[in-house]
Amino acid sequence: MNQVETITPEELQKKLEAGEKPEMVDVREHDEVESGMIPGAKHVPMGEIPERMNEFDKDKEYIFICRSSARSGNVCHYMNEQGFKVRNMVGGMMSWGGETKRP
């Protein structure tokens, strides 16, 4: 299995503060995102990824986010196998110290 690229919450926060607009996808369940998502992230629950593949572009890099980075890691491996450029945010939302907004 290919090694999945990662990004730390701090690195992601620096990108956002620098005005970059990375493609972030939160794969948590609906009730979990109620507590807040990273502003600019798109919500696609993990179970819906296969049927929503047409929403992703192989020319872009996606940063996947979940609560602890376990599920997003699984999604990254899956997306990687489909030929997408992906990164997993290490530590997930439990390690995110930046701003959040409710969906």
N, C-alpha and C positions, 0 to 999 in steps of 0.2 A: 504494500500500500504506500502511495506517495506521502511524503511528509507534508503536512499542511502548513502554509505560512501563517504566522500569528501577528497580532498587533496588541500592544498593551493598552489599557484604558488611558494611560497618560499620553501615549503617542497619538491615540485617536483624539483626545481632548486638544492637543497641540494643533493637529490638522484643522479641527473645527475653529479653534481660536484664530488660526491664520487665514480663516475665510474659505478654506477648502470645503468642498461638498462631496465627501466620499459617499459611495452607495452603501448604506447600512441597512441590514435586514434583521429585524428582531423576530426570532422563531419561537418565542414563548407562547403559551396559551392565552386566550382572551382575558381570563380573570387575572393572569399575572401582569399583563401590560397595563392594567387599570392603575397599578401603583406608580406608573410612570415609565416613559420611554425616553431614549436620547432624542432630542429635537432633530428632526430631519430623517429619522429612521422610518423604514416602511415595515409594517407588521404583516408577516406571512407565517402563521403557525407551522411548526415542523411537519405535521401530517399533511399539510396542503402543498408542500413544495413540489412533489412530483407532478401534480395536476396543474401547477401554475408556472411550469418551466418556461412557457412562452412569454412570461413577464420579465425574463432575464436576458441580458445581452452578452454574448461571448466576448465582445470587445471591451467590456467594462470589468473592473475589479470590485467584488462585493465583500463587505465586512459583515460576518454573521455574529449575532449576539444572542445569548440566552441568559439564564439566571447565574449559572456557574461556569459556563463554557463547555460542558459535556455534550449537550444536545447540539449546540452550534458546531462543535467539533465533528459530530456525526454528519451533520448537514454539509460541512465543508468537504469531507471525504467523498460524499455522494456527488456533490456538485463538481468536484475535481474530476471524478470519473466521467462526468458528462462533458468535460472539456471547458469548464468555467474557471476563471481566475478568482480565487477566494482567499480570505484571511479569517482567522478565528480570533475574536477578542478574548484574550486570556483573562480568566477570573470572572467573566460575565458581569452582569449588573450588580452582583454583590461587591465587586471591586470598583465600580464606577463612582467617581467622586464628583463628577460634573453635573451640569444642569439636567433636569428631566422635565418632561411635560406629559400630561395625561392625554391619551389618544382621543 
